[in-house]
Amino acid sequence: MGIEENMNNGKTALWFLTALQRFPWATHFGKLDMDTFPFLHKLVHRMAEGRNDACPLGPYEFIGAPDDRHVGNFSVSCPRESCDRFAPQLEVWNHMNGGFYALSRPLAEKLSWEETPRGGGEDCATTWLVIHASWRHGFCVVPRALDSWHHGGKASDPDFANHF
């Protein structure tokens, strides 16, 4: 991508900008840490689940593991309807954990990647962009906690990878 390896100095924003340009057919774009293992069969299954008239999802999806380590909350979520299975279980959360998160194409296209804050955590910076795009363009975001990757303690659970 033409950028030196870094954690919080622009690599993530450049990745999403590059992906938007190079993969015009992609419906979602994600990033994951080197110590994260995605269970793609489970992730794709869960991404598709719930896409019906009884559980309409807006086009602005933010997929990941909500994190509440910092003060503040993610205040731009669409109102919950009957789509609770993969909705974040935390009442108040601040950002998607950086181990893995994904954005739908419509959401990624709305973000002002050139305004990405530098120096702080990239997961917090991306969430900041999502919140500000929502405010600026007047849309709500569908957060989805699909729990389809290993990043931490789930490795000890032998059934996790194949539990849909």
KAKAGI-V686207 format. One record per pair of residues at least 12 apart in sequence whose ideal C-beta (glycine too) atoms are under 10 Angstrom apart, sorted by the first residue. I is the first residue (numbers start at 0). J is the second residue. Records with the same first field share a line. If there is no record, write none. Layout:
# KAKAGI-V686207
I: J / J
This chain:
# KAKAGI-V686207
0: 13 / 14 / 16 / 17 / 18 / 21
1: 13 / 17
2: 14 / 17
5: 117 / 121
6: 32 / 97 / 120 / 121
7: 97 / 115 / 116 / 117 / 118 / 119 / 120 / 121 / 122 / 123 / 124
8: 115 / 117 / 118 / 121
9: 112 / 113 / 115 / 117 / 118 / 121 / 124
10: 30 / 121
11: 30 / 97 / 100 / 112 / 115 / 120 / 121 / 122 / 124 / 125 / 128
12: 110 / 111 / 112 / 113 / 114 / 115 / 116 / 117 / 121 / 124 / 125 / 128
13: 112 / 115
14: 28 / 29 / 30 / 112 / 121
15: 28 / 29 / 30 / 102 / 107 / 108 / 110 / 112 / 115 / 125 / 128
16: 28 / 107 / 110 / 112 / 113 / 115
17: 112
18: 30 / 102 / 104 / 107
19: 102 / 104 / 107 / 108 / 110 / 112
22: 104
23: 104
24: 104
25: 103 / 104 / 107
26: 46 / 58 / 60 / 101 / 103 / 104 / 105
27: 42 / 43 / 46 / 60 / 62 / 101 / 102 / 103 / 104 / 105 / 106 / 107
28: 100 / 101 / 102 / 103 / 104 / 106 / 107 / 108
29: 42 / 62 / 63 / 99 / 100 / 101 / 102 / 107 / 148
30: 63 / 97 / 98 / 99 / 100 / 101 / 102 / 121 / 122 / 125
31: 63 / 97 / 98 / 99 / 100 / 101 / 148 / 150
32: 96 / 97 / 98 / 99 / 122 / 148 / 150
34: 98 / 149 / 150 / 151
35: 96 / 97 / 98 / 99 / 148 / 149 / 150 / 151
36: 98 / 99 / 148 / 149 / 150 / 153 / 154 / 160
37: 99 / 101 / 147 / 148 / 149 / 150
38: 145 / 146 / 147 / 148 / 149 / 153 / 159 / 160 / 161 / 162 / 163
39: 147 / 148
40: 147 / 160 / 161 / 163
41: 145 / 146 / 147 / 148 / 159 / 160 / 161 / 162 / 163
42: 62 / 99 / 101 / 145 / 146 / 147 / 148
43: 145 / 147
44: 145 / 147 / 163
45: 62 / 84 / 85 / 143 / 144 / 145 / 146 / 147 / 163
46: 60 / 62 / 85 / 101 / 103 / 143 / 145 / 147
48: 82 / 84 / 85 / 143 / 145 / 163
49: 81 / 82 / 83 / 84 / 85 / 86 / 143
50: 82
53: 80 / 81 / 82
54: 80 / 81 / 82 / 83 / 84 / 85
55: 77 / 80 / 81 / 82 / 141
56: 77 / 80 / 82 / 85 / 103 / 141 / 143
57: 77 / 103 / 105 / 106 / 138 / 139 / 140 / 141
58: 103 / 104 / 105 / 106 / 108 / 109 / 138 / 140 / 141
59: 75 / 77 / 102 / 103 / 104 / 105 / 106 / 107 / 108 / 109 / 129 / 132 / 133 / 136 / 138 / 139 / 140 / 141 / 142
60: 77 / 101 / 102 / 103 / 104 / 105 / 106 / 107 / 140 / 141 / 142 / 143 / 145
61: 73 / 75 / 76 / 87 / 94 / 95 / 100 / 101 / 102 / 103 / 106 / 107 / 125 / 126 / 129 / 130 / 133 / 140 / 141 / 142 / 143 / 144
62: 85 / 95 / 99 / 100 / 101 / 102 / 103 / 106 / 141 / 142 / 143 / 144 / 145 / 147
63: 87 / 94 / 95 / 96 / 97 / 98 / 99 / 100 / 101 / 102 / 122 / 125 / 126 / 142 / 143 / 144 / 145 / 146 / 148
64: 87 / 89 / 92 / 94 / 95 / 96 / 97 / 98 / 99 / 100 / 122 / 144 / 145 / 146 / 148 / 150 / 151
65: 86 / 87 / 88 / 89 / 91 / 92 / 93 / 94 / 95 / 96 / 100 / 126 / 142 / 143 / 144
66: 87 / 89 / 92 / 93 / 94 / 95 / 96 / 97 / 98 / 100 / 120 / 122 / 123 / 126
67: 87 / 89 / 90 / 91 / 92 / 93 / 94
68: 92 / 93 / 94 / 96 / 120 / 123
69: 92 / 93 / 94 / 120 / 123 / 126
70: 91 / 93
71: 91 / 92 / 93 / 94 / 123 / 126 / 127 / 130
72: 89 / 90 / 91 / 92 / 93 / 94 / 130
73: 87 / 89 / 91 / 92 / 93 / 94 / 95 / 126 / 129 / 130 / 133 / 140 / 142
74: 91 / 130 / 133 / 134 / 139 / 140
75: 126 / 129 / 130 / 131 / 132 / 133 / 134 / 138 / 139 / 140 / 142
76: 92 / 133 / 139 / 140 / 141 / 142
77: 133 / 138 / 139 / 140 / 141 / 142
78: 139
79: 141 / 142
82: 141 / 143
84: 143 / 144 / 145
85: 141 / 142 / 143 / 144 / 145 / 146 / 147
86: 141 / 142 / 143 / 144
87: 142 / 143 / 144
88: 144
89: 142 / 144
92: 126 / 142 / 144
93: 122 / 123 / 126 / 127 / 130
94: 120 / 121 / 122 / 123 / 124 / 125 / 126 / 127 / 129 / 130
95: 122 / 123 / 125 / 126 / 129 / 142 / 143 / 144
96: 120 / 122 / 126 / 150 / 151
97: 120 / 121 / 122 / 123 / 124 / 125 / 126 / 150
98: 122 / 148 / 149 / 150 / 151
99: 122 / 145 / 147 / 148 / 149 / 150
100: 121 / 122 / 125 / 126 / 129 / 142 / 148
101: 143 / 145
102: 125 / 128 / 129 / 140
103: 140 / 141 / 143
105: 138
106: 128 / 129 / 132 / 133 / 138 / 140 / 141
107: 125 / 128 / 129 / 132
108: 132
109: 128 / 129 / 131 / 132 / 133 / 135 / 136 / 138 / 140
110: 125 / 127 / 128 / 129 / 131 / 132 / 133 / 135 / 136
111: 128 / 131 / 132 / 135
112: 125 / 128
113: 128
114: 127 / 128 / 131 / 132
115: 127 / 128
116: 128
126: 140 / 142
129: 142
146: 159 / 162
147: 159 / 160 / 162 / 163
148: 160
